[in-house]
Amino acid sequence: MILDQPLRDRERICGYLDAASVVRWQPGYSYCRFDDGPPDEAMGSRERSDGVWIWPEGLSVYVRRYNVRLPDEFVELMRRRRFTPPAVDLQWADVEVSADRWLRWAAHLRGPGDGAS
């Protein structure tokens, strides 16, 4: 969801996203899904985690530049942690990755008649 107003605590959220532990590296950079996006290098090539959530390094770009809203439960976790992610020591092979939580959240935001089936 893209907000039409600045997200409360946006810079603190971005700081949390950018400071979290790196749990995986990719050999190449990601790219922004918006046409007017920053260079690929700004999107990064790593996955980060706080031990509960895992996200691509460039997620903060979407929050900062495009006011992309994150799931409330993710932001509430950040607030409870006072926007300081814990250090985590995860081995990627041991991480169970699922997009289910993100997909349920996105489906919840869809309204009737928006083309979602």
C-alpha positions as CSV (number, residue, x, y, z in Angstrom):
1,M,0.0,0.0,0.0
2,I,1.3,3.4,-0.9
3,L,0.3,6.2,1.5
4,D,-0.7,9.7,0.4
5,Q,0.8,11.1,3.6
6,P,4.1,10.7,5.4
7,L,4.3,7.6,7.6
8,R,4.7,8.3,11.3
9,D,8.2,7.4,12.4
10,R,9.3,6.9,8.8
11,E,13.0,7.7,9.3
12,R,13.1,5.6,12.5
13,I,11.5,2.7,10.6
14,C,14.0,3.1,7.8
15,G,16.9,3.2,10.3
16,Y,15.6,-0.1,11.8
17,L,15.4,-1.7,8.4
18,D,18.9,-0.6,7.4
19,A,20.5,-1.6,10.7
20,A,19.1,-5.1,10.9
21,S,21.5,-8.1,10.6
22,V,22.4,-9.3,7.1
23,V,21.3,-13.0,6.7
24,R,22.0,-13.5,3.0
25,W,24.0,-11.9,0.1
26,Q,23.2,-12.1,-3.6
27,P,25.7,-11.8,-6.4
28,G,23.9,-8.9,-8.1
29,Y,21.9,-5.9,-7.2
30,S,18.1,-5.8,-7.0
31,Y,16.2,-3.1,-8.9
32,C,13.4,-0.7,-8.0
33,R,10.0,-1.8,-9.2
34,F,8.9,1.8,-9.8
35,D,9.9,3.5,-13.1
36,D,11.5,6.5,-11.4
37,G,13.5,4.4,-9.0
38,P,17.1,4.9,-7.8
39,P,20.1,3.1,-9.3
40,D,20.2,-0.6,-8.6
41,E,23.1,-0.2,-6.2
42,A,20.7,1.8,-3.8
43,M,18.4,-1.3,-3.7
44,G,21.1,-3.5,-2.4
45,S,21.9,-7.1,-2.8
46,R,21.3,-8.5,0.7
47,E,18.5,-9.8,2.9
48,R,18.1,-8.5,6.4
49,S,16.3,-9.8,9.5
50,D,15.4,-8.9,13.0
51,G,14.8,-12.6,13.9
52,V,11.1,-12.4,13.2
53,W,10.9,-10.7,9.8
54,I,13.1,-11.0,6.8
55,W,13.2,-8.3,4.1
56,P,15.2,-7.2,1.1
57,E,17.8,-4.5,1.7
58,G,16.0,-2.0,-0.5
59,L,12.8,-2.1,1.5
60,S,13.8,1.2,3.2
61,V,13.9,2.9,-0.2
62,Y,10.3,2.1,-0.8
63,V,9.3,3.3,2.7
64,R,11.4,6.5,2.5
65,R,10.9,7.4,-1.2
66,Y,7.4,6.1,-1.9
67,N,5.7,6.0,1.5
68,V,5.1,2.3,1.2
69,R,3.3,1.1,4.3
70,L,4.6,-1.9,6.2
71,P,2.3,-4.4,8.1
72,D,1.2,-2.9,11.4
73,E,2.5,-5.9,13.4
74,F,6.0,-5.3,11.9
75,V,6.0,-1.6,12.8
76,E,4.6,-2.3,16.3
77,L,7.5,-4.8,16.8
78,M,9.9,-2.0,15.8
79,R,8.3,0.4,18.2
80,R,8.4,-2.1,21.1
81,R,12.1,-2.5,20.4
82,R,12.5,1.3,20.3
83,F,13.6,1.1,16.7
84,T,16.8,-0.9,17.6
85,P,16.9,-4.3,15.9
86,P,18.6,-7.1,17.8
87,A,21.6,-8.7,16.4
88,V,20.7,-12.1,15.0
89,D,22.9,-14.9,13.9
90,L,20.8,-16.8,11.3
91,Q,22.2,-19.2,8.7
92,W,20.1,-18.9,5.5
93,A,19.9,-22.7,5.2
94,D,18.1,-22.7,8.6
95,V,15.6,-20.0,7.8
96,E,12.1,-20.9,6.8
97,V,11.1,-18.3,4.2
98,S,7.5,-17.8,3.3
99,A,5.7,-15.0,1.6
100,D,2.4,-16.0,3.2
101,R,2.4,-13.3,5.9
102,W,3.1,-10.6,3.3
103,L,0.5,-12.0,0.9
104,R,-2.2,-12.1,3.6
105,W,-1.4,-8.6,4.6
106,A,-1.6,-7.4,1.0
107,A,-4.8,-9.2,0.4
108,H,-6.3,-7.6,3.5
109,L,-5.6,-4.2,2.0
110,R,-7.3,-4.9,-1.3
111,G,-10.8,-3.5,-1.6
112,P,-13.7,-4.7,-3.7
113,G,-13.5,-3.9,-7.4
114,D,-9.7,-3.4,-7.5
115,G,-9.1,-6.3,-9.8
116,A,-8.2,-8.8,-7.1
117,S,-9.9,-12.1,-7.4
